[in-house]
């Protein structure tokens, strides 16, 4: 946690609460999101930090749905319910809620935090867990010039990742995380800038592709 800022005309370093100093020429402040749940306060609808919903985006009251930044949903990676105020989650939640309200049963199969950022021609993408807890997670890191890769594993499966600089093939890491694929046999390859499907063992590679490719046609799940 930052306790002090130092600098003359511009910021030069930040002082952390534990006394450490980190030199920097930029400080980004994010305030987060406070879900607006006023509309259901005082009703039977369950509210925690957000409006609690199930995988159909249905609240604790039958046929009442919630989605977007106000919804509190099950995080597929963390295994807990939480508010995930991101546009892709809002889009998926709204789509699922809309189908169910029309009588067409749909569920969200995978939800976790995902962010992509672009600062001064520098790209960053993150997904899932971000931690330095090496007692409960295996953490792989690689810093090469301006490119940084961090892969977080739990029981041989990807729980989260950060890519900075070169972010190509992030979709493959997300696919492996979504499918809870055991990457133990090729985990070191995940840090390669040119990591792709060809670096995944053939038997795993085809199992990941088979569900979407049938007779040359690509299907969305």
PECORRA-V444975 format. One record per pair of residues at least 4 apart in sequence whose C-alpha atoms are under 8 Angstrom apart, sorted by the first residue. I is the first residue (numbers start at 1). J is the second residue. If there is no record, write none. Layout:
i = (I & I)
j = (J & J)
This chain:
i = (1 & 1 & 2 & 2 & 2 & 2 & 3 & 3 & 3 & 3 & 4 & 4 & 4 & 5 & 5 & 5 & 5 & 5 & 6 & 6 & 6 & 6 & 6 & 7 & 7 & 7 & 8 & 10 & 11 & 11 & 11 & 11 & 12 & 12 & 12 & 13 & 13 & 13 & 13 & 13 & 14 & 14 & 14 & 14 & 15 & 15 & 15 & 15 & 16 & 16 & 16 & 33 & 33 & 35 & 35 & 35 & 35 & 35 & 35 & 36 & 36 & 36 & 37 & 37 & 37 & 37 & 37 & 40 & 40 & 40 & 41 & 41 & 44 & 44 & 45 & 45 & 45 & 45 & 45 & 46 & 46 & 46 & 46 & 47 & 47 & 48 & 48 & 49 & 49 & 49 & 50 & 50 & 50 & 50 & 50 & 51 & 51 & 51 & 51 & 51 & 52 & 52 & 52 & 52 & 52 & 52 & 53 & 53 & 53 & 53 & 53 & 53 & 53 & 53 & 53 & 54 & 54 & 54 & 54 & 55 & 55 & 55 & 55 & 55 & 56 & 56 & 56 & 56 & 56 & 56 & 56 & 57 & 57 & 57 & 57 & 57 & 57 & 57 & 57 & 58 & 58 & 58 & 58 & 58 & 58 & 59 & 59 & 59 & 59 & 60 & 63 & 65 & 66 & 66 & 66 & 67 & 67 & 67 & 67 & 67 & 68 & 68 & 68 & 68 & 68 & 68 & 68 & 68 & 69 & 69 & 69 & 69 & 69 & 70 & 70 & 71 & 71 & 72 & 72 & 72 & 72 & 73 & 73 & 73 & 73 & 74 & 74 & 74 & 74 & 74 & 75 & 75 & 75 & 75 & 75 & 75 & 75 & 76 & 76 & 76 & 76 & 77 & 77 & 77 & 77 & 77 & 78 & 78 & 78 & 84 & 84 & 84 & 85 & 85 & 86 & 86 & 86 & 86 & 87 & 88 & 89 & 89 & 90 & 91 & 92 & 92 & 93 & 93 & 94 & 95 & 96 & 96 & 96 & 96 & 97 & 97 & 98 & 99 & 99 & 99 & 99 & 100 & 100 & 100 & 110 & 112 & 112 & 113 & 113 & 113 & 114 & 114 & 114 & 114 & 115 & 115 & 115 & 116 & 116 & 116 & 116 & 117 & 117 & 117 & 118 & 118 & 118 & 119 & 122 & 122 & 123 & 123 & 123 & 123 & 124 & 124 & 124 & 124 & 124 & 125 & 125 & 125 & 125 & 125 & 126 & 126 & 126 & 126 & 127 & 127 & 127 & 127 & 128 & 128 & 128 & 129 & 129 & 129 & 129 & 130 & 130 & 130 & 130 & 131 & 132 & 133 & 134 & 134 & 136 & 137 & 137 & 137 & 137 & 138 & 138 & 138 & 139 & 139 & 139 & 139 & 140 & 140 & 140 & 140 & 140 & 140 & 140 & 141 & 141 & 141 & 141 & 141 & 142 & 142 & 142 & 142 & 143 & 143 & 143 & 144 & 146 & 146 & 147 & 147 & 147 & 147 & 148 & 148 & 148 & 148 & 148 & 149 & 149 & 149 & 149 & 149 & 150 & 150 & 150 & 150 & 151 & 151 & 151 & 151 & 151 & 151 & 151 & 152 & 152 & 152 & 152 & 153 & 153 & 153 & 153 & 154 & 154 & 155 & 156 & 156 & 156 & 157 & 157 & 157 & 157 & 157 & 157 & 158 & 158 & 158 & 158 & 158 & 158 & 158 & 159 & 160 & 161 & 163 & 163 & 166 & 169 & 169 & 169 & 170 & 171 & 172 & 172 & 172 & 173 & 174 & 175 & 176 & 176 & 177 & 183 & 186 & 186 & 186 & 186 & 187 & 188 & 189 & 189 & 190 & 191 & 195 & 196 & 197 & 198 & 198 & 200 & 200 & 201 & 202 & 203 & 204 & 205 & 206 & 207 & 209 & 210 & 211 & 212 & 212 & 212 & 212 & 212 & 213 & 213 & 213 & 214 & 214)
j = (16 & 17 & 14 & 15 & 16 & 17 & 14 & 15 & 16 & 17 & 14 & 15 & 16 & 11 & 12 & 13 & 14 & 15 & 11 & 12 & 13 & 14 & 15 & 11 & 12 & 13 & 12 & 25 & 24 & 25 & 26 & 27 & 23 & 24 & 25 & 21 & 22 & 23 & 24 & 25 & 21 & 22 & 23 & 24 & 19 & 20 & 21 & 22 & 20 & 21 & 22 & 69 & 85 & 49 & 50 & 69 & 70 & 71 & 83 & 50 & 69 & 70 & 41 & 47 & 50 & 51 & 70 & 44 & 45 & 47 & 45 & 47 & 60 & 61 & 51 & 52 & 59 & 60 & 61 & 51 & 52 & 59 & 60 & 51 & 52 & 52 & 72 & 72 & 82 & 83 & 70 & 71 & 72 & 82 & 83 & 59 & 66 & 70 & 71 & 72 & 59 & 60 & 71 & 72 & 73 & 81 & 57 & 58 & 59 & 60 & 65 & 66 & 71 & 72 & 73 & 58 & 59 & 73 & 74 & 73 & 74 & 107 & 108 & 109 & 96 & 97 & 100 & 105 & 106 & 107 & 108 & 65 & 66 & 67 & 73 & 93 & 96 & 97 & 107 & 62 & 63 & 64 & 65 & 66 & 97 & 63 & 64 & 65 & 66 & 64 & 101 & 97 & 70 & 71 & 97 & 71 & 90 & 93 & 94 & 97 & 85 & 86 & 87 & 89 & 90 & 91 & 93 & 94 & 83 & 84 & 85 & 86 & 90 & 83 & 85 & 83 & 84 & 81 & 82 & 83 & 84 & 81 & 82 & 83 & 84 & 79 & 80 & 81 & 82 & 111 & 79 & 80 & 81 & 82 & 110 & 111 & 112 & 80 & 110 & 111 & 112 & 111 & 112 & 128 & 129 & 159 & 112 & 128 & 129 & 89 & 112 & 113 & 89 & 90 & 90 & 113 & 114 & 115 & 91 & 92 & 93 & 111 & 94 & 95 & 96 & 108 & 97 & 108 & 98 & 99 & 100 & 106 & 107 & 108 & 101 & 106 & 102 & 103 & 104 & 105 & 106 & 104 & 105 & 106 & 178 & 127 & 128 & 127 & 128 & 129 & 125 & 126 & 127 & 128 & 125 & 126 & 127 & 123 & 124 & 125 & 126 & 123 & 124 & 125 & 122 & 123 & 124 & 123 & 164 & 165 & 164 & 165 & 166 & 167 & 162 & 163 & 164 & 165 & 167 & 162 & 163 & 164 & 167 & 170 & 160 & 161 & 162 & 163 & 160 & 161 & 162 & 174 & 159 & 160 & 161 & 152 & 159 & 160 & 161 & 152 & 160 & 161 & 162 & 152 & 139 & 137 & 138 & 139 & 154 & 152 & 153 & 154 & 155 & 152 & 153 & 154 & 150 & 151 & 152 & 153 & 149 & 150 & 151 & 152 & 153 & 188 & 191 & 148 & 149 & 150 & 151 & 191 & 148 & 149 & 150 & 191 & 147 & 148 & 149 & 148 & 164 & 165 & 163 & 164 & 165 & 166 & 162 & 163 & 164 & 165 & 166 & 161 & 162 & 163 & 164 & 191 & 161 & 162 & 163 & 191 & 158 & 159 & 160 & 161 & 162 & 190 & 191 & 158 & 159 & 160 & 161 & 157 & 158 & 159 & 160 & 158 & 159 & 182 & 182 & 183 & 184 & 177 & 180 & 181 & 182 & 183 & 184 & 173 & 176 & 177 & 180 & 181 & 182 & 183 & 177 & 177 & 173 & 167 & 170 & 193 & 173 & 195 & 196 & 174 & 175 & 176 & 196 & 197 & 177 & 178 & 179 & 180 & 181 & 181 & 187 & 190 & 199 & 200 & 201 & 191 & 192 & 195 & 199 & 195 & 195 & 199 & 200 & 205 & 202 & 205 & 204 & 205 & 205 & 206 & 207 & 208 & 209 & 210 & 211 & 213 & 214 & 219 & 217 & 218 & 219 & 220 & 221 & 217 & 218 & 219 & 218 & 219)
